[in-house]
Amino acid sequence: MKALILNSGMGSRMGDLTKEKPKCMTEISNGETILKRQLCQLVKAGISDVVITTGLHKEELMEYCSSLNLPLTYSFIHNSEFKDTNYIYSIYLARGVLRNTDILLMHGDLVFDFDVLSRIIRQAESSVVVSSSRPLPEKDFKAVIKDGYVQKIGVEFFENAVAAQALYHLYANEWEIWLQQIEAYCQSGKRSVYAENALNEVTDSCRIRPFDVEDALCDEIDTPEDLKKIQEYGKT
């Protein structure tokens, strides 16, 4: 299994916090950044092969990973068009190192408890994190569920939907179906949409189970307000 961490976004909603470093290097507690927390949890879970997409501040990110001295092997894939594309294009650029393997896919601004990570890794089928106990977010991902499988994921879905987060455990067969559709999108010029737009067209064959974490910690940090909530959570 490889971990794929998407870090090619600009993080502009974080204001001054991302002027000189990528959002994933934002500190969430004393000495712990979003990325350090993710990487340490991957080590704990026994995953050693990590693919990281980069955009703005790529050198700072690469040097930071090296400075952590963790027993991980990194593949850094740079998206030079990060200003004009979405992470679907970053995945497309990384496709050469993402084939013929199970994938643990996560956004680079995602903070989660280790229990969430260890449990989704143990799922017998490809899975994505959802929460049935949280209110539906207005602007963030939601998953439409039908007959026990994910039918659609996007910000626009509200009917028959639950809150969702971009933490996926994908077995190789399902991942290859999605990856091929990502390729088709990018090669036809659709590079500024979500990767989930491509997924939504192949969910009849790319079967992904909702993995319900209810109220367990699994949240993205998009704004300083989100950061404050995570920092307060860590104090409890």
Rosetta blueprint (number, residue, H / E / L):
1 M L
2 K E
3 A E
4 L E
5 I E
6 L E
7 N E
8 S L
9 G L
10 M L
11 G L
12 S H
13 R H
14 M H
15 G H
16 D H
17 L H
18 T H
19 K L
20 E L
21 K L
22 P L
23 K H
24 C H
25 M H
26 T L
27 E E
28 I E
29 S E
30 N L
31 G L
32 E E
33 T E
34 I H
35 L H
36 K H
37 R H
38 Q H
39 L H
40 C H
41 Q H
42 L H
43 V H
44 K H
45 A H
46 G L
47 I L
48 S L
49 D E
50 V E
51 V E
52 I E
53 T E
54 T E
55 G L
56 L L
57 H L
58 K H
59 E H
60 E H
61 L H
62 M H
63 E H
64 Y H
65 C H
66 S H
67 S H
68 L L
69 N L
70 L L
71 P L
72 L L
73 T E
74 Y E
75 S E
76 F E
77 I E
78 H E
79 N L
80 S L
81 E L
82 F L
83 K L
84 D L
85 T L
86 N L
87 Y H
88 I H
89 Y H
90 S H
91 I H
92 Y H
93 L H
94 A L
95 R H
96 G H
97 V H
98 L L
99 R L
100 N L
101 T L
102 D L
103 I E
104 L E
105 L E
106 M E
107 H E
108 G L
109 D L
110 L E
111 V E
112 F E
113 D L
114 F H
115 D H
116 V H
117 L H
118 S H
119 R H
120 I H
121 I H
122 R L
123 Q L
124 A L
125 E L
126 S L
127 S E
128 V E
129 V E
130 V E
131 S E
132 S L
133 S L
134 R L
135 P L
136 L L
137 P L
138 E L
139 K L
140 D L
141 F L
142 K E
143 A E
144 V E
145 I E
146 K E
147 D L
148 G L
149 Y E
150 V E
151 Q E
152 K E
153 I E
154 G E
155 V L
156 E L
157 F L
158 F L
159 E L
160 N L
161 A E
162 V E
163 A E
164 A E
165 Q E
166 A E
167 L E
168 Y E
169 H E
170 L E
171 Y L
172 A H
173 N H
174 E H
175 W H
176 E H
177 I H
178 W H
179 L H
180 Q H
181 Q H
182 I H
183 E H
184 A H
185 Y H
186 C H
187 Q H
188 S L
189 G L
190 K L
191 R L
192 S L
193 V L
194 Y L
195 A H
196 E H
197 N H
198 A H
199 L H
200 N L
201 E L
202 V L
203 T L
204 D L
205 S L
206 C L
207 R L
208 I L
209 R E
210 P E
211 F E
212 D E
213 V L
214 E L
215 D L
216 A L
217 L L
218 C E
219 D E
220 E E
221 I L
222 D L
223 T L
224 P H
225 E H
226 D H
227 L H
228 K H
229 K H
230 I H
231 Q H
232 E H
233 Y H
234 G H
235 K H
236 T L
